[in-house]
Amino acid sequence: MSEENLPVNKEAAAQLIASGGVEKQEIAKRVGVSRATLWNWENKDEKFKARIESLKQEFEIFGIQLISSKFNDAIKDLWNLGQDTKNDKVRYDVLRYFIDQKIGKPTSKAEITYSGDEDKDRVSINEMEEELKGLIIGTQSGERIEVNDNDNNDNNDNNDGDNDQ
């Protein structure tokens, strides 16, 4: 798709609008048109509107790239400030910042919910001891012990009232 360039004054106006911070009356004055002409460009000229949107995206990308390019230096400078300062409060704040970024901020509130459903699969220590005693006694008397994971499911099937027989 070939893109035709806007006339110089329209391009300048689009750049000023996209950058923000300049009043429309001032933009019109700078590019040598009336405020009404600028309004018409903004509201009736699709090519002009598209150029403004394109510039806004370019400015946003540029800003993100600029911040990203300075980020490592900013972190390094912050670390150096924390190491070089004589002020314990500043050193503490810098170290706390890095710790919080790595492991998160500690909270003083912990919410624990308990629905009761967790108990259905729990076995008491006494039940486990009795079962182990039975296994130990059974093996000492020479009984053959078979472990079948389906034993519990078979018992549950028999207790649900359905008879498959």
N, C-alpha and C positions, 0 to 999 in steps of 0.2 A: 504494500500500500504506500504510494508516494504521498508525502506530506508537503503541501505548499507552505512556504513561510508567510507569516503575517507581515504586513507593513511595519516599519520600524516603530511607529508610535503605538500601534496596537500591541506589538510584542513587548514594548516597555511597560505598557499599561497592564498587560497580563502578568508580567513579572512582579510588578508592584502589588497587584491584587493578591497574587498567590503567596507572596512573602508575608503579607499581613502587616498590620501596624500603621499603615498610611491611609489617611482618610480619603474617600472617593473624590472630594472636591480638590484635594491636593494632587491626587493622581491625574485628574483631568487637566489641571493647570500645568503640571510637569510635562505632559505629553502633547499639550497644545490643542485640546478639544474642550467642548463644553461638558458640563456635568450630564446633560441630557444625552449627548452622544455616547459618553461612557456608559450610561444606563442602557442605551440601545444595544451597544456591543455586548454587555453582560447578559442581557435578557433575550436578545433576538438573533445574535450571531453564534450559531452552533460551533463553528470553527474556533471562535474566540473562547467560548466556554470550555471546549475540549482542551484548548491550550492551557487555560488556567488550571484545570484538573491535572493535566500532565505535569505542569510545573510544581504543583503542590506535592505530587507523588515524588518527583525528583528531589525537592527540598527535604521531604521527610526521610528519604533514603540517605541523602547526604548527611543529614543530622545524625541519623543512627550510626552511619559509618564513622563520622567524626567522634562521636562519643565512644564508640567501640575502640577506635584507634588510641584513645587517651586512657582507656580503662586500666590497662596493666600498669601504666605509669602512675596513675592515681592510687592504685592499691599499693604499689611499691612505696610511694611517697607517704602514704598513711602509715605503713609499717615502719618506715624510717622515723617518722615523727614520734611514734610510740616508743621506739627504741632510744632515740636521742634526747627526749625531753627529760627535764629535771622534775617535772610536775607529776607526782604519783597518780593524781586523778586522771590526767590526760593519758598516761601510760595504761592505767586500768581500763579506761573507756576504749582505747584502741584494741587492747587484748580481748576485752569482752566482746567487741564487735566481731573480731575474727573467730572467736570461739562460737558465738551465736550463729555466724554464717556457716560454720562447719557442722555443728551438732544441734543447732536450733536453740531457741530461748527456753529456759526452764519455766514451767508453769507451777503455780502454787495450788492449782485445782486439778484434781483427777476425778473423772467421772467413771464409775464402774456400774454397769448395769447387770442385773441378774434376773433371768427370766424363769429359772427353775427347771428349764428343759435340760440343762446340763446334767442334772442328777439321774436321769433315766439310764445313762450309760456308766454311771459310777458304781464301783464295787467297794464295800467297806473293807478295811484292813482285816477285820475278824473273818469275813467271808473268804478272803484270799488265804488267810492262814489255815482255815478249815479245809479248803480245797487242796492246798499244798500238803497238809498232813495226810489227807486221803490218798494222794498220789504217792507220797513217801511210804506209807504203810502198805499200799497196794504193790509197789515195786519190791518191797522187802519180802512180801509173802509169795512172790513169784507170779502175781497176776500180770497179764498182758494189758497194757494201757494203750488205747488208740485215741489219738486226738483228731477230732473231726470238726472243722470250722462250721460245718452245717448243722451241728448238734443244736445250737441255739435257734437256728431258723426252723428246724424240724419241731422243736418244742413250741415255738411261737405259732407254727401252722396248726398244731394240734389244739392250741388254746383259743383259736379264733372262731371256733364254732363250725368251720367247714370240715367236712369229712370227704376225703378223696377216695374212700374205699367203695 
